[in-house]
Amino acid sequence: MIDKIKELIAEAEAFKAQSKEEVEAFRIKYLGKKGLLNDYFAEFKNVANEQKKEFGQTINQLKKTAEDKVNALKEELESKEEVKGIYGDLSRPGEPIELGARHPISIVKNQIIDIFSRIGFNVSEGPEIEDDWHNFTALNLPEYHPARDMQDTFFIQTDPDILLRTHTSSVQVRYMENNKPPIRTISPGRVFRNEAISARSHCFFHQVEGLYIDKDVSFADLKQTLQYFTTELFGKSKIRLRPSYFPFTEPSAEVDVYWGLETETDYKMTKGTGWLEIMGCGMVDPNVLENCGIDSKEYSGFAFGMGIDRIALLLHQISDIRLLSENDVRFLEQFKSAL
Ligand code: DAH
C-alpha cells in the first residue's frame, strides 16, 4: 500500500491544470471529504504496528504534496487571468497594422504645390465663405456685370454680400491686399457652384490659383511657367494658349495640353483632337492690381487657375467625379501606393 501512495505522490507532483475547474477536481480527488487521503487515514488503524510510522509519514507527505499543488496552481491561474484582463490573450498573433491612403485630391494638390515650390511659389489660403468684394468686385466683376453669371453662386440667404466662393481667385485679392510685390503664390482650396451633380461636375470641387506679380512680368514668362508645370505634372511639354475671356485678366487664355491620341479609347478624353483643356490664365488686369492697392504702372503679373478634381480624374483614370466625395473606403484604399 505504501508503494501505491508513493505513486500517488509522484502523480500529484506531475499534475498540471489549465483551468480552475481542473484544480478543483484534483483537490476533491485528493483532499475532499471522500477523497483518497481520508480513505488512507481511515486505513491507518488496520496497518501493522511496525509499518505505522512509515505509513503515517507517507500519507502526510501525500497530503502536503496535494495541498501545495492546489495552492501553486491556483496562484498561477489567477496571475494569468490578471494579465489576460489587461492585455488580452498574449499568445494570439499580432494585429496587422492597417496602412492608410491619401485622398487622390490631396495627392494631386501636393504634387502641384511641390512643382511650383521648386520655382519659388509659396502657398496661401483664404476663407471658403467669402464676401462679394473678394470673390467678384475686386476681380473686375462689379455688380450687374454679365460675367457673374458664368459661375452660379451659392449666396447666404440672409446677407447677399456673403457667399460661398466660386473660385480661388478670391485668394489672389486677399494676398495682394496683404503683401507687397514681388509676389509668387499658389492658393489651393475648395470652391462651390450651384450646378447639377453628374459624373463630370459637382457643386463643390477644388482649384489651385496661381499669381505672379513683379516688375516687367510678361506673357512669355507666363507661357514658360505653364510649360514647366505641364512637363513636370503630366510629362508633356507641348501646350497651346487659346484666346479667351476672364474679367480679371487681359489678355486671357485657355491652356490646352497635347495629350496625344494613344489613350483615346472611348473618344471622350480629347474628343479625337489630342488636346486637353487644363486651365485658364492671363495677365492680371490693371484694374485688379489697383483694386488691391498695387501700382499698375510699376508692376505687372500673370495669374492662372485650374481644377484639381479633373486633373485627379485624368491622372488616376477615375471615371466619375462623385467618387471623390463619397468616401467609399473601397475606392480610397486604391491610392495606398500613391505619393
Ligand atoms: N477663376 C477662374 C475659374 O474659376 C479660373 C481662372 C482663369 C483663374 C483665369 C485665373 C485666371 O487666375 O487668370 O474658372
Residues whose N, C-alpha, C, O or C-beta is under 5 A from the ligand:
A	BS01	DAH	T166 H167 S169 G210 F246 T249 G280 C281 G282 A303 F304 G305
